[in-house]
Amino acid sequence: MQPKQALLTGKYILTAVIIVLLSILIFVKFAHDLQENQLERFDRTYMEWIQSHISPKLTALMKGITGLGSFQTLSVLLLVSVSLMVWRKKKWEALFFVVAVTGGMLFNQLLKRIFERERPTLRRIVEETGYSFPSGHSMASIVFYGMLAMLLLMFVKSPALKLLIAVTASILIVMIGVSRIYLGVHYPSDVAAGFAAGAAWLTVCGVGLQAVLVTRRS
């Protein structure tokens, strides 16, 4: 099955530019407020609300969900996905998938080094090391599952299946972010900033892939 013709139109480019700019603005806003110590109210409000629902069963569920955004899990899934793409002779798709995911992880580590925010210490359910801002799980999950969904949508014709893929990926990404707050290892602003940075990087990689595919078909 061949992917549908890439839609690298003016409207597509404009939409991508808007997404990237909005994502950058959101990230810069949180980064600025972090530097000015203006995130306490935002973080406390959402963290207290999410952690007010703590229960043994929900904790077990959240631990499972957060595992889907871990470095180990995403590395295995990336290896399997790329192997299948190469086997199906989708080498450019495989290359951009690797670049998107590994680049996103490296970018996250750079941002953590820049801001050096310590993790929350109250009501921490699991232990984590390293800096807190932006959330690595959140950034990696939106890049990995977002790129995976983007690639799947290129080969799917059914509108219902397209919707199912988009909704499933969106819910999974959001829940991974929520799980980090629930487990007490990230502030809500860490997660929001991770999503913003990840969305910008994902969009750039998506446009790059579309550009290559269109060029190779012309």
Backbone hydrogen bonds in HBPLUS format (Angstrom, degrees):
<---DONOR---> <-ACCEPTOR-->    atom                        ^
c    i                          cat <-CA-CA->   ^        H-A-AA   ^      H-
h    n   atom  resd res      DA  || num        DHA   H-A  angle D-A-AA Bond
n    s   type  num  typ     dist DA aas  dist angle  dist       angle   num
A0004-LYS N   A0154-MET O   3.02 MM 150  5.87 157.8  2.07 165.5 166.0     1
A0013-ILE N   A0009-THR O   2.96 MM   4  6.26 164.3  1.99 155.6 158.8     2
A0014-LEU N   A0010-GLY O   2.91 MM   4  6.06 160.7  1.94 147.6 153.3     3
A0015-THR N   A0011-LYS O   2.94 MM   4  6.09 161.0  1.98 146.7 151.7     4
A0016-ALA N   A0012-TYR O   2.98 MM   4  6.23 158.4  2.03 147.8 154.0     5
A0017-VAL N   A0013-ILE O   2.88 MM   4  6.14 158.6  1.93 151.6 157.4     6
A0018-ILE N   A0014-LEU O   2.97 MM   4  6.21 158.9  2.02 150.8 156.2     7
A0019-ILE N   A0015-THR O   2.98 MM   4  6.24 161.6  2.01 150.8 155.6     8
A0020-VAL N   A0016-ALA O   2.95 MM   4  6.18 165.1  1.97 153.3 157.1     9
A0021-LEU N   A0017-VAL O   2.92 MM   4  6.09 166.9  1.94 151.9 155.7    10
A0022-LEU N   A0018-ILE O   2.88 MM   4  6.01 166.8  1.90 154.0 157.8    11
A0023-SER N   A0019-ILE O   2.91 MM   4  5.99 159.1  1.96 147.4 153.8    12
A0024-ILE N   A0020-VAL O   2.92 MM   4  6.13 159.5  1.96 150.1 155.6    13
A0025-LEU N   A0021-LEU O   2.92 MM   4  6.12 158.7  1.97 148.3 154.4    14
A0026-ILE N   A0022-LEU O   2.94 MM   4  6.17 157.8  1.99 149.4 155.0    15
A0027-PHE N   A0023-SER O   2.97 MM   4  6.21 163.4  1.99 149.5 154.2    16
A0028-VAL N   A0024-ILE O   2.83 MM   4  6.01 167.7  1.84 154.4 158.1    17
A0029-LYS N   A0025-LEU O   2.93 MM   4  6.06 152.5  2.01 143.7 151.1    18
A0030-PHE N   A0026-ILE O   3.10 MM   4  6.43 164.0  2.13 152.8 155.3    19
A0031-ALA N   A0027-PHE O   2.84 MM   4  6.06 161.9  1.87 155.6 161.6    20
A0032-HIS N   A0028-VAL O   2.80 MM   4  5.90 158.5  1.85 148.5 154.1    21
A0033-ASP N   A0029-LYS O   2.96 MM   4  6.17 166.2  1.98 150.3 154.2    22
A0034-LEU N   A0030-PHE O   2.86 MM   4  6.01 145.3  1.98 143.1 153.0    23
A0035-GLN N   A0031-ALA O   3.05 MM   4  6.31 159.7  2.09 146.7 151.1    24
A0036-GLU N   A0032-HIS O   2.97 MM   4  6.23 142.0  2.12 145.0 156.4    25
A0038-GLN N   A0033-ASP O   2.75 MM   5  4.84 178.3  1.75 151.3 151.7    26
A0037-ASN N   A0034-LEU O   3.14 MM   3  5.05 163.2  2.17 104.5 108.3    27
A0043-ASP N   A0039-LEU O   2.87 MM   4  5.95 174.8  1.88 164.7 166.5    28
A0044-ARG N   A0040-GLU O   2.87 MM   4  5.88 166.2  1.89 151.2 155.8    29
A0045-THR N   A0041-ARG O   2.99 MM   4  6.01 165.0  2.02 149.4 153.5    30
A0046-TYR N   A0042-PHE O   3.33 MM   4  6.53 176.1  2.34 154.9 154.9    31
A0047-MET N   A0043-ASP O   2.88 MM   4  5.79 155.6  1.94 150.9 159.0    32
A0048-GLU N   A0044-ARG O   2.96 MM   4  5.81 162.2  1.99 143.6 148.7    33
A0049-TRP N   A0045-THR O   3.25 MM   4  6.37 153.1  2.32 137.0 144.3    34
A0050-ILE N   A0046-TYR O   3.03 MM   4  6.15 166.8  2.05 146.3 149.7    35
A0051-GLN N   A0047-MET O   2.92 MM   4  5.99 166.1  1.94 150.5 155.0    36
A0052-SER N   A0048-GLU O   2.97 MM   4  5.87 116.8  2.38 132.6 145.8    37
A0052-SER N   A0049-TRP O   3.32 MM   3  5.18 145.4  2.45  93.0 102.8    38
A0053-HIS N   A0050-ILE O   3.32 MM   3  5.96 167.1  2.34 114.0 117.7    39
A0054-ILE N   A0051-GLN O   3.35 MM   3  5.37 159.8  2.39 109.8 109.0    40
A0059-THR N   A0055-SER O   2.82 MM   4  5.91 153.6  1.89 155.7 163.8    41
A0060-ALA N   A0056-PRO O   3.08 MM   4  6.33 157.2  2.14 146.1 151.1    42
A0061-LEU N   A0057-LYS O   3.08 MM   4  6.38 155.5  2.15 144.9 151.6    43
A0062-MET N   A0058-LEU O   2.83 MM   4  6.05 161.8  1.86 151.6 156.5    44
A0063-LYS N   A0059-THR O   2.93 MM   4  6.13 152.3  2.01 149.1 156.2    45
A0064-GLY N   A0060-ALA O   3.18 MM   4  6.43 151.3  2.27 140.8 147.9    46
A0065-ILE N   A0061-LEU O   2.93 MM   4  6.24 157.0  1.98 151.3 158.2    47
A0066-THR N   A0062-MET O   2.85 MM   4  5.98 166.1  1.87 150.0 153.9    48
A0067-GLY N   A0063-LYS O   3.15 MM   4  6.23 138.9  2.33 133.6 143.7    49
A0068-LEU N   A0065-ILE O   2.99 MM   3  5.41 144.4  2.12 108.5 118.4    50
A0069-GLY N   A0066-THR O   3.08 MM   3  5.48 159.3  2.12 109.4 115.9    51
A0070-SER N   A0067-GLY O   3.23 MM   3  5.10 167.8  2.24 104.1 106.7    52
A0074-LEU N   A0070-SER O   3.00 MM   4  6.13 173.3  2.00 157.4 159.6    53
A0075-SER N   A0071-PHE O   2.92 MM   4  5.91 147.7  2.03 142.6 151.6    54
A0076-VAL N   A0072-GLN O   3.16 MM   4  6.40 158.3  2.21 147.3 151.9    55
A0077-LEU N   A0073-THR O   2.96 MM   4  6.20 169.6  1.97 155.9 159.0    56
A0078-LEU N   A0074-LEU O   2.79 MM   4  5.80 149.9  1.88 140.8 149.4    57
A0079-LEU N   A0075-SER O   3.02 MM   4  6.19 158.1  2.07 143.4 148.8    58
A0080-VAL N   A0076-VAL O   3.00 MM   4  6.27 163.1  2.03 153.9 158.1    59
A0081-SER N   A0077-LEU O   2.89 MM   4  5.97 166.0  1.91 147.7 152.2    60
A0082-VAL N   A0078-LEU O   2.88 MM   4  5.94 168.4  1.89 152.8 156.3    61
A0083-SER N   A0079-LEU O   3.01 MM   4  6.04 155.3  2.08 141.5 148.8    62
A0084-LEU N   A0080-VAL O   3.04 MM   4  6.29 155.7  2.10 148.7 154.7    63
A0085-MET N   A0081-SER O   2.99 MM   4  6.27 153.6  2.06 147.1 154.7    64
A0086-VAL N   A0082-VAL O   2.92 MM   4  6.12 165.3  1.94 154.2 157.6    65
A0087-TRP N   A0083-SER O   2.96 MM   4  6.10 155.5  2.02 142.5 149.9    66
A0088-ARG N   A0084-LEU O   2.95 MM   4  6.18 142.0  2.09 140.1 150.1    67
A0088-ARG N   A0085-MET O   3.10 MM   3  5.01 120.6  2.47  91.3 106.2    68
A0090-LYS N   A0085-MET O   2.73 MM   5  4.94 170.7  1.74 147.5 146.5    69
A0089-LYS N   A0086-VAL O   2.94 MM   3  4.80 155.6  2.00 104.5 108.5    70
A0094-ALA N   A0090-LYS O   2.98 MM   4  6.22 155.4  2.05 147.6 155.2    71
A0095-LEU N   A0091-LYS O   2.88 MM   4  6.08 156.1  1.94 145.6 152.1    72
A0096-PHE N   A0092-TRP O   2.98 MM   4  6.21 167.1  2.00 152.9 155.3    73
A0097-PHE N   A0093-GLU O   2.98 MM   4  6.11 146.9  2.09 142.0 151.5    74
A0098-VAL N   A0094-ALA O   3.03 MM   4  6.30 160.7  2.07 150.7 154.7    75
A0099-VAL N   A0095-LEU O   2.93 MM   4  6.19 164.9  1.95 152.5 157.0    76
A0100-ALA N   A0096-PHE O   2.82 MM   4  5.85 160.8  1.86 144.1 149.7    77
A0101-VAL N   A0097-PHE O   3.04 MM   4  6.18 171.5  2.04 151.9 153.9    78
A0102-THR N   A0098-VAL O   2.93 MM   4  5.89 161.3  1.96 154.6 158.7    79
A0103-GLY N   A0099-VAL O   2.86 MM   4  5.39 145.1  1.98 131.1 142.6    80
A0104-GLY N   A0100-ALA O   2.95 MM   4  5.84 149.3  2.05 133.3 142.0    81
A0105-MET N   A0101-VAL O   3.04 MM   4  6.29 154.9  2.11 148.0 154.1    82
A0106-LEU N   A0102-THR O   3.01 MM   4  6.23 162.0  2.04 150.4 154.9    83
A0107-PHE N   A0103-GLY O   2.88 MM   4  5.99 157.2  1.94 147.5 154.4    84
A0108-ASN N   A0104-GLY O   2.96 MM   4  6.12 150.3  2.05 141.1 148.9    85
A0109-GLN N   A0105-MET O   3.11 MM   4  6.41 156.2  2.16 145.5 150.9    86
A0110-LEU N   A0106-LEU O   3.04 MM   4  6.34 150.9  2.13 145.8 153.8    87
A0111-LEU N   A0107-PHE O   3.00 MM   4  6.30 159.4  2.04 150.5 155.4    88
A0112-LYS N   A0108-ASN O   2.90 MM   4  6.19 158.3  1.95 152.4 158.6    89
A0113-ARG N   A0109-GLN O   3.07 MM   4  6.26 154.3  2.13 142.8 149.1    90
A0114-ILE N   A0110-LEU O   3.04 MM   4  6.33 142.9  2.19 142.9 153.4    91
A0114-ILE N   A0111-LEU O   3.12 MM   3  5.01 120.9  2.49  91.8 106.8    92
A0115-PHE N   A0111-LEU O   3.07 MM   4  6.34 163.0  2.10 158.0 159.9    93
A0116-GLU N   A0112-LYS O   2.79 MM   4  5.52 157.2  1.84 148.6 156.1    94
A0132-SER N   A0117-ARG O   2.75 MM  15  5.30 160.9  1.79 150.0 155.6    95
A0125-ILE N   A0183-LEU O   2.87 MM  58  4.98 160.2  1.91 132.6 139.2    96
A0135-SER N   A0190-ASP O   3.01 MM  55  4.99 177.3  2.01 113.6 113.9    97
A0139-MET N   A0135-SER O   3.07 MM   4  6.21 164.1  2.10 145.0 149.6    98
A0140-ALA N   A0136-GLY O   2.82 MM   4  5.84 165.5  1.84 150.5 155.4    99
A0141-SER N   A0137-HIS O   2.88 MM   4  5.84 153.9  1.95 142.6 150.2   100
A0142-ILE N   A0138-SER O   3.16 MM   4  6.29 161.9  2.20 146.4 150.1   101
A0143-VAL N   A0139-MET O   3.22 MM   4  6.34 152.4  2.30 141.7 149.3   102
A0144-PHE N   A0140-ALA O   2.79 MM   4  5.89 169.7  1.80 152.7 156.3   103
A0145-TYR N   A0141-SER O   2.92 MM   4  5.65 146.4  2.03 140.3 148.2   104
A0146-GLY N   A0142-ILE O   3.08 MM   4  5.14 130.1  2.33 109.7 123.5   105
A0147-MET N   A0143-VAL O   2.94 MM   4  5.75 155.0  2.01 133.3 140.3   106
A0148-LEU N   A0144-PHE O   2.89 MM   4  6.08 158.0  1.94 149.3 156.4   107
A0149-ALA N   A0145-TYR O   2.96 MM   4  5.98 157.6  2.02 136.7 142.7   108
A0150-MET N   A0146-GLY O   2.94 MM   4  6.11 154.4  2.01 142.4 150.0   109
A0151-LEU N   A0147-MET O   2.94 MM   4  6.17 156.5  2.00 149.7 154.8   110
A0152-LEU N   A0148-LEU O   2.96 MM   4  6.20 159.8  2.00 149.3 155.0   111
A0153-LEU N   A0149-ALA O   2.90 MM   4  6.07 156.7  1.95 151.0 157.1   112
A0154-MET N   A0151-LEU O   3.18 MM   3  5.30 139.4  2.36  97.9 109.1   113
A0155-PHE N   A0152-LEU O   3.05 MM   3  5.58 154.0  2.12 112.8 120.2   114
A0162-LYS N   A0158-SER O   2.94 MM   4  6.19 156.2  1.99 151.6 158.9   115
A0163-LEU N   A0159-PRO O   2.95 MM   4  6.16 159.4  1.99 147.4 152.3   116
A0164-LEU N   A0160-ALA O   2.96 MM   4  6.20 154.8  2.03 143.0 150.2   117
A0165-ILE N   A0161-LEU O   2.94 MM   4  6.15 160.5  1.98 151.6 155.7   118
A0166-ALA N   A0162-LYS O   3.01 MM   4  6.25 167.3  2.03 152.5 155.8   119
A0167-VAL N   A0163-LEU O   2.88 MM   4  6.01 167.4  1.90 154.8 158.4   120
A0168-THR N   A0164-LEU O   2.91 MM   4  5.91 163.8  1.94 147.1 152.4   121
A0169-ALA N   A0165-ILE O   2.99 MM   4  6.08 167.4  2.01 150.2 153.9   122
A0170-SER N   A0166-ALA O   3.01 MM   4  6.10 158.5  2.05 143.6 150.1   123
A0171-ILE N   A0167-VAL O   2.91 MM   4  6.09 167.4  1.93 155.5 158.3   124
A0172-LEU N   A0168-THR O   3.00 MM   4  6.12 164.5  2.02 150.1 154.8   125
A0173-ILE N   A0169-ALA O   2.98 MM   4  6.12 162.8  2.01 149.8 154.4   126
A0174-VAL N   A0170-SER O   3.01 MM   4  6.20 169.3  2.03 153.0 155.9   127
A0175-MET N   A0171-ILE O   2.89 MM   4  6.02 163.3  1.92 151.9 157.0   128
A0176-ILE N   A0172-LEU O   2.98 MM   4  6.17 149.7  2.08 146.9 154.5   129
A0177-GLY N   A0173-ILE O   3.18 MM   4  6.51 158.6  2.23 147.7 152.9   130
A0178-VAL N   A0174-VAL O   2.90 MM   4  6.23 160.2  1.94 152.9 158.7   131
A0179-SER N   A0175-MET O   2.85 MM   4  5.95 153.0  1.92 144.1 151.4   132
A0180-ARG N   A0176-ILE O   3.31 MM   4  6.59 141.9  2.46 141.2 149.3   133
A0180-ARG N   A0177-GLY O   3.18 MM   3  5.39 130.7  2.44 100.1 112.1   134
A0181-ILE N   A0178-VAL O   3.10 MM   3  5.26 122.8  2.44  99.9 113.8   135
A0182-TYR N   A0178-VAL O   2.87 MM   4  6.13 169.0  1.88 159.6 163.0   136
A0183-LEU N   A0179-SER O   2.93 MM   4  5.97 159.5  1.98 145.1 149.7   137
A0185-VAL N   A0180-ARG O   3.17 MM   5  5.71 146.5  2.29 167.6 173.0   138
A0184-GLY N   A0181-ILE O   3.00 MM   3  5.13 154.2  2.07 105.1 113.3   139
A0190-ASP N   A0187-TYR O   2.95 MM   3  5.18 130.3  2.20 104.4 118.0   140
A0191-VAL N   A0187-TYR O   3.31 MM   4  6.76 153.5  2.38 151.8 158.1   141
A0192-ALA N   A0188-PRO O   2.96 MM   4  6.25 166.4  1.98 154.4 158.0   142
A0193-ALA N   A0189-SER O   2.97 MM   4  5.95 161.2  2.00 141.3 146.7   143
A0194-GLY N   A0190-ASP O   2.92 MM   4  6.05 147.8  2.02 139.7 149.3   144
A0195-PHE N   A0191-VAL O   2.92 MM   4  6.20 157.2  1.97 153.0 158.3   145
A0196-ALA N   A0192-ALA O   3.00 MM   4  6.23 156.4  2.06 145.4 152.1   146
A0197-ALA N   A0193-ALA O   2.94 MM   4  6.12 171.0  1.95 153.5 155.3   147
A0198-GLY N   A0194-GLY O   2.90 MM   4  5.92 158.0  1.95 143.5 150.7   148
A0199-ALA N   A0195-PHE O   2.82 MM   4  5.91 153.5  1.89 146.0 153.0   149
A0200-ALA N   A0196-ALA O   3.14 MM   4  6.38 157.4  2.19 147.9 153.0   150
A0201-TRP N   A0197-ALA O   3.12 MM   4  6.37 165.6  2.15 149.7 153.3   151
A0202-LEU N   A0198-GLY O   2.82 MM   4  5.92 162.5  1.85 152.2 157.7   152
A0203-THR N   A0199-ALA O   2.99 MM   4  6.06 159.1  2.04 144.2 149.4   153
A0204-VAL N   A0200-ALA O   3.14 MM   4  6.37 160.1  2.18 148.0 152.9   154
A0205-CYS N   A0201-TRP O   3.03 MM   4  6.26 163.0  2.06 151.7 156.1   155
A0206-GLY N   A0202-LEU O   2.86 MM   4  6.04 152.7  1.93 147.6 155.9   156
A0207-VAL N   A0203-THR O   2.97 MM   4  6.18 159.7  2.01 151.4 155.6   157
A0208-GLY N   A0204-VAL O   3.01 MM   4  6.19 156.4  2.06 145.6 152.6   158
A0209-LEU N   A0205-CYS O   2.94 MM   4  6.19 157.1  2.00 148.6 153.8   159
A0210-GLN N   A0206-GLY O   3.06 MM   4  6.27 164.1  2.08 148.2 152.3   160
A0211-ALA N   A0207-VAL O   2.90 MM   4  6.10 156.2  1.96 149.4 156.0   161
A0212-VAL N   A0208-GLY O   3.07 MM   4  6.33 157.1  2.12 148.1 153.4   162
A0213-LEU N   A0209-LEU O   2.99 MM   4  6.23 167.2  2.00 156.2 159.5   163
A0214-VAL N   A0210-GLN O   2.94 MM   4  6.06 160.1  1.98 150.3 155.7   164
A0215-THR N   A0211-ALA O   2.99 MM   4  6.09 160.6  2.03 144.8 150.6   165
A0216-ARG N   A0212-VAL O   2.96 MM   4  6.15 158.0  2.01 151.7 157.3   166
A0217-ARG N   A0213-LEU O   3.17 MM   4  6.30 134.6  2.38 137.1 147.9   167
A0217-ARG N   A0214-VAL O   3.20 MM   3  5.22 132.5  2.44  95.2 107.9   168
A0218-SER N   A0214-VAL O   3.14 MM   4  6.29 130.4  2.40 143.1 155.4   169
A0218-SER N   A0215-THR O   3.30 MM   3  5.30 138.9  2.48  95.2 106.1   170
